[in-house]
Amino acid sequence: MDIGDLYNYCPPYKDRIYTTYGSKANISLINNGEFLAEYLVEIDFEIPKNTKDEYREEELVKLPIKSYISLRKGERFLRIRTEISNFARNHRLRVLFESGAQNSNTSFGYTPFDIVERDIKPIDPKGRNEYPYNFYPFQYFMGITDIKRGLMIASKGLYEYEVFNDQERTIALTLVRSVGFLSRELPSRYNMAGPIIETPSAQCIGSFKFEYAIIPIRSPYHNYIKDAFEFIDDVEVLQGKDLPKIDSLFEIDCSNSIFLSAVKKAERDEGIVVRFCNLSKEVQEINIKTGFEFKKVEEIKLNEEKIRDLEFQGKEIKINIPEKKIFTLKFYF
């Protein structure tokens, strides 16, 4: 459960974990075709209706959970859509995955223009103003792996995870944190984080849908980044008349460590800006072929100021992007 606030998680003094492990589930096959197989798993989960500062209340309330688990032809990951109806207050709901990465001691999580690796061992709380729980932020994907096995979890709109220091290196993905205050006095924090303001909407009472994917991986995890973004950025197909069968603005040949973050019109002229990020710890080569004629190409800063001119041949340019580097190009017609 959770007696914290919008800044920090905090368990009650006498905490107890409620889990669906061993619960009765209704499992049904709802699609079984050539391109899609899908199961529906339904569980009537029961948890305490509320939590006091020292303990959980005895009164229970149902938290219905529906999970649609699907596998599409040609995809290397499992899609999950979970629907819940939350009627409980002051609790945290997480979904757990046993990664099997028993020989790894570090997790990884994507943050803007980088992948951060973190130790999964508990942090020494001595001398800290806040108890250092091993919950970390991420965007798009996170996970853990060793040489033989591991898991990457990609998600849409979910931003907190933890990897337990247990044998199976279990990953915990936070779905809901239900709390009632902006800030309050907590036993896990030395001082207030802000004013004591009630936030009843932060109890998250109501119905919610979550989308995430399970990607089986092994080291190096960079080889599976494209799978994560394939899930996050679903392609929308539009039908029109007199369209060419194949037409590309850019054809990009690069390693899985290269992340394309932007293709846009320049802010101050008619040029086209293309931004990449090398997420790996090694220099990566990238080969770009354009579907249009251009007069010159520059490396530019994030504010689109020129750094240097780049060499190119016809419609093609080859670049070496340094490790952990944001690299932005500007094409002039």
Residue, then its C-alpha position, 0 to 999 in steps of 0.5 A: m500500500d502507499i501512504g505517501d504523497l505526489y512526491n514520494y512513495c511511502p509504505p505504512y508501518k505495518d505493510r502487507i503485500y497483496t498479489t494476484y499470484g495464485s488467484k483464480a483467473n478466467i482465461s479465454l482465447i478470443n482471437n486465433g487467426e493467421f495474423l493474430a492470437e489473443y487471450l483475455v485474462e480476467i481476475d477479480f482482485e481484492i485489496p483493502k479499501n483504504t490505508k491508515d498511517e500504521y496499517r491497512e483497513e480490514e474492509l476489502v474492495k474488488l479491483p477488477i483486472k482484464s488483460y488482453i495478451s496478443l501476439r501478432k505475426g512477425e513481431r518479436f514481442l508480446r502486446i498487453r492491454t490491461e484494463i482496471s477499475n480502481f475503487a481503493r485509496n492509498h495504494r500502489l498497483r504494479v505488474l511484475f515480470e520475472s526476467g530470468a537475468q540471474n547474472s545481471n546486477t544492473s538494469f537499464g532505462y531510456t531517458p531523453f537521448d540516453i539509456v541509463e544503467r542502474d545498480i539493482k542492489p539496495i542503496d544505503p539510506k545512511g545520511r540521506n534525507e529521503y529513504p532511497y527506494n530503488f524506483y526509477p523513472f524511464q520513458y519508452f522502455m526499460g529492462i535487465t539482461d545477462i548473456k543468456r536471457g532477460l526482458m525489455i518492457a516497453s510502455k505507453g505513458l508509464y514512467e516508473y519501474e524497479v528491478f528486485n534484487d531477487q534470484e529472478r531479477t523481477i521487474a516491477l512496472t508501476l500502473v497506478r499510485s493512489v494518494g491523497f495529498l500533494s505533500r505530507e509528513l512521511p516517516s521515509r522523508y526528513n522534511m516536507a516536499g511542499p504544502i499540505i494540500e489535499t488532492p482527491s483526484a490523485q486517488c485515481i478512482g475510476s477506470f483505466k487502460f494501460e498498454y505495454a509489451i514484453i520483449p524477450i532479450r539477451s545482451p546486448y540490449h541495444n539489438y532490441i531497441k527497434d522492437a520497443f519503438e515498433f510497439i510504441d510508434d504504431v504505423e497508421v496506414l492510409q489508403g489513397k489514390d494515385l500514390p506511388k508504391i514506394d517513396s521515401l524521404f530518407e533511407i537510413d542504414c545504421s545500427n540499432s543503437i541509433f535513435l531517430s528523434a526528429v524530422k522537421k522543417a527548419e525554424r528559420d528557413e525552408g531546410i529540413v532538419v534531421r536529428f539522431c542520437n547514438l545511444s551506445k558507448e561506441v562510435q556508430e556509422i550511419n548512411i543516409k540516402t535522400g529521396f530529394e535533391f539537396k545543395k548542401v548539408e550541415e551539422i547544426k546545434l539543437n538551436e539550429e545554429k551551424i557547426r560545420d559543413l559536411e561532405f556528401q555524394g549525390k543524394e548520399i551522406k555517411i557520418n560517424i556519430p560519437e558515443k552518447k552523442i546527439f547529432t543534428l543535420k540540416f539539408y538545404f534545397 
